[in-house]
């Protein structure tokens, strides 16, 4: 019969003198304070993000590390509890409150928000980086790539890019891709053909291309209805394209909207997903939570966003409005940038975002 015996620990006991124990307590306390400060800064002050896609080029490009201020619009209190390297803890969800901030979101702000089309807790949804182009209560339209807000044309941001059609002064003339790159242009399309080609560029670079002696004109390359992407644009059935968007009012808290089967595609997701109502249609009449109604009062503010890389961005043109409670903060600074192709830093990218 085997007997279980406690090991003799007398020979392996290590005693710590007072000085060593005190030093360990100091380090432990310092680490706990540092961890608490880091968590507090991340939750309530600012948060770093790395940019993985070119949808905001050339304002922000892949490999840029940006700092997002939560103080500008006011930080959100946590909505869920999440442990490092895990998902949110089940059943621990909290009502969120937005604390006071420096300012409200403005047109032209580069912002980070949680993707409205995803499900689950808001603060666990994918963060997206875009630019606000229309505020609650604004009327927005897009005509041949030109954005209009409340009837006024909005200039393309200096660092934003889109596709331009370049018409040559003669059918035998052309511009080499190397020359276009030297002017600061991005990807060129159809430069092997004579007469015309397309190029992705900022408005300043497009003006430089237009100044070339062999170029007759440069104008926006507009996606026609028949060339529309296979992905449906917002709202469903509207006939909108990425370059031609029919006028729409951006919902504002307190707006009373008319509900019918014709207007419902614009508002259904907003009412169901973001305002928590059940929407059904019976006999041509819209029902909210089972009650027939022709009017609904919007409960919160919404925004319309676009990517600065206008022809290569998944934004509000595809999925609609961004609710105010999805806003994480304002992107204010590029603090580091890494070029994965050259495996080198890009120090010229450091600085404030505009």
N, C-alpha and C positions, 0 to 999 in steps of 0.2 A: 504494500500500500504506500503510495507516494504521499509525502507530506508537503504542504504549501508553507513556505517560510518567507518572511519579509527580508529583503536584502539588507545587508549590513552597510549603512551609509556613513558610518562614522569616519571612514578613511577618505571619503570623497567630498565631505562637506567643505565648502569654500566660504570663508567669512570675509565680509567687506568692511573696510574701516570706514569711519564716519565721512571722510573726505570723498571717497569713491561713491558712496551711496548718495551723498548730497549732490555730486556732479551728475549722476544718473537722473535724479529727480529734477534737476534744472533742465537737462536736455529733454526729458519727457514732457515737462511743462511747456518748454519752448516749442516743441513739435506740435503739441496739442493746440497752442495758441496760433501757430502758423497755419495749421489745418483749418481752424475755425475762421481765421481771417481770409484764407483763400476761398473757402466755401461762401463766406459772406460777400466777398467781392464778386464772385461768379454769379451769385443769386441776385444781388441788388445794385451792383455798380457797373460792371462791364464783363464781357465774355469774348474770348478769342474764337475765331472761326478760320478754317482753311477753305479756300475756294477750289472746288473740284472741276467745274465746268466753265465753258466760255460764254455763257448766256449774258454776262454783263460786260463783255469785252467792248472797248478797251479800257473802260473805267476800272474794272477788276478782271484779272486774268487767272487761269489755273496756276496754282502754286503760290498765289498771294495769301498772306495771313493777315486778316483784318481784325480790328478791335471794334466791338459793337457796344455802344453806350446804352445802358438801361436807364440812366438818369435823365436823358432827354425827355422821354415820354412818360417816365415813371416806371419803376420795376414792378413786375407782377409778383405777388406772394406765391409760394410753391403750390402747385395743384396736385402733385403726387409725391410720394416718398420713393426714392430710388437709391438702391445700393450700388456702389461702383461695380462695373462690368456685369450688371444684371438689369432686368427690366423693372418697371414699377412694382412695388409691393401690392399684392392684390387687396382690394377693398379699402385701401388707404388713400382716399381722394378727398381733397379739400376745396371748398369754395374759394375762388381766387379774387383778390382785391388788387387793383392797380394803385400804387402809392403815387403821391404828387410828383410831377416831373418838371423840367425846365420849360418845356414847350409842348405844343401839340404837333402831331405829324403834319408836315407841309408838302406842297407840291415840289417835286424835285429832290426830295430826301431819298437817299439810298438806305433801304431798310432791310432788316432780317425779320421774318415772320414764320410761324408754323404753317405748313401747307394745309389750306382749308379743306381739300378734298379727301384727306386721309381720315380714318376713324381712330377711336381710342382717345386717351387723355390729350388735351390740346398741347400741353408742354412736352409731350413725348413724340409729337409728329415731326416730320422732316423739316429742318430749317431751310428756308429759301431766301435768296438775296435778289431783290429787284428794286426798281425806282418807282416811287409814287408819282403818278401823272394826274390823278383826279381825286378830289376829296369828297367827303359826304356832302350831298346836295349839289355837286357839280354836274353839268351835262357834258358828256364826252362823245366825240365822234372821230373817226379816222377816214380821211379821203386821200387816196393815192399816197399812202405812207405818212401824210402830214396829220399830226395829232391836233385836234381842236378841243379846247376846254372853254365852255360857256361862250362859244362862238369865236374865240380868239385862238389864232395859230400859236402853238407851242414850239419853240426852237428845239431841234435835236441837240441834246447835251454835247458839249465840245468833245468829250471823251467817248461818246457813243458812236457806234458804226452801223451801217446798213448797206444793202446792195445798191449800186448805181449802174446805170447803162451808159456806156461811153460810145458816142458816135464819132467816127473818124472823118476827117476832112476829105478823104479820098478812099476809094475801094482798095487801093494797093498799099495803104498806109497801115501801120500797126505799132503797138507799144509793147516792148518786151516785159515779161514778168520781173526780171531783175530791175528794170527801170522803175516799175511800179513799186517794188519793195523799197527801193532807195527813196521814194517819195513818202513812204510810210504806209502804203496800202497793205491790206491783208490778202486773202485768197482772191485770185482772178479766175474768171470762167470764160472760156471761148477765145482766148488771146491768139489762138492759132488761126482763127477765122479773120478774114479781112472785112472792113466796113464797120464792125461794132463788136463790143464784148462787154462783160459785166465784171464788177470788182467790188469787194467789201472794203469800205473805208469810212473814216470820220468825215464830217462836212468840210473840215479844213483841208484834208488830204484830197477830197473830191475837187475842191477849188484849185489845188495845185495841178491835178491832172487836167482840169479844164484849161489851164494856162499853157499846156504844151502846144507847140505850133501845129502838130499833126492832128490835134483833137478839135472837132467842130463843136460838140456840146456834151455835157454830162447832166443826167437827170435821174431821179429815183427809179429803180426797177420795180415795177408794180406787179404783184401777183394777181392775175385776172381770175374771174370766177371759175372758168373752166380748168385752171391750173391749181385750184384750191387743194390744200392738203387733205388726205383721206381722214384725218382726225377731225371730228366735229368741233366747230368753234362755238363760243358762247354768244347768246343762248341757243340751244338746240333748235334747228329749223329756221334760223334767222337769215341764212344766206350770207352771213358775214364772212370776210376773208381776213387774213392777217394784216392786209394793207387797206382794207375798206370796211369800216365798222359803222353801222347805223347809229344815229344819236341815241344815247341812253342816259338817264339820270342815275347817279350813284346814290344808293339808298342812305338816308340819314335818319337818325333816331327821331321819331315823331311823324315821319312821312306817312300819309295815308295812301295806300296803293289800291288800284282797282284790280280785282281778281276775276279772271275768266279763263277758259281753256286756252285762249289766245295769248294772254299775258303770263300764264302760269310757268312756262319754261324759264322765264327770267328769274322768278322768285321762289320756285318750289324748293330748290336745294337750300336757299337762304332760310326759308321758314322752317323746314324740317330739320336740317342739320345744325344750323346755328342758333335758331330761336326755339327749338324743342317742341314744335307743334306737329300734329299728325295731319297730313293733307291728303284728301281723296277727292275724286270727281265722280259725281253720280248724276245722270240725266242732264249733263251739260252744266251742272252747278258745282262750284268749288265748296268743299266742306273743310273747315278747320276744327280739329278735335271733334268731329262728328256733327258740327253745327253748320248749316248752309250759310254762306256769307259772300258778299260781293266786295267787301273792303277789309283791309288788314292794316294795322298800324305798326310800322317798323319799330323795333325796340332798341336797336343799337346802331352805331355808326359803321360804315363800310368804306373801303378804299379800292381804287383800281390801279394796278401796277403793270409795268412793262419792263422787260429786260433791255439793257442798253445795246445788246447785240440783236437788233430788232428782227432780223431774219433767222435767228437761231436761238429762240428763247421760248420756253414753256411758261406762260404767264397768264394774266387775267383774260386775255383774248380767248383762252382755251377753257378756263374753269371759273371765271367770274370774279366775284368780289372777295376782298380780304376783310374779315371782321376785326374790329378794333382790339378785341381781347386776344387775337392771334399775334399781335405785334410784340416782338421780343425787344427790339431797340433800333437805334440809328447807327449805321456803319459810319465811323468817323475817321479811321486811320488805318493805313497799311503799314504794319510794323516789321514785316519780314516778307521776302519773296524768294522762291526757289524755282529755278528753271530745270525741270526734270530731264529735258533733252540735252542741255549742255552740262547738267550736273554742277550748277554754279549759282551763287546768289545773284539777285538782280537789284543792286543798291539804288538804281534810278527809280524803282517802284515805291520806295519808302516815302510816306508823307500823308497828308490829309486827303480824304475822299471828297469829291465835289460832284 
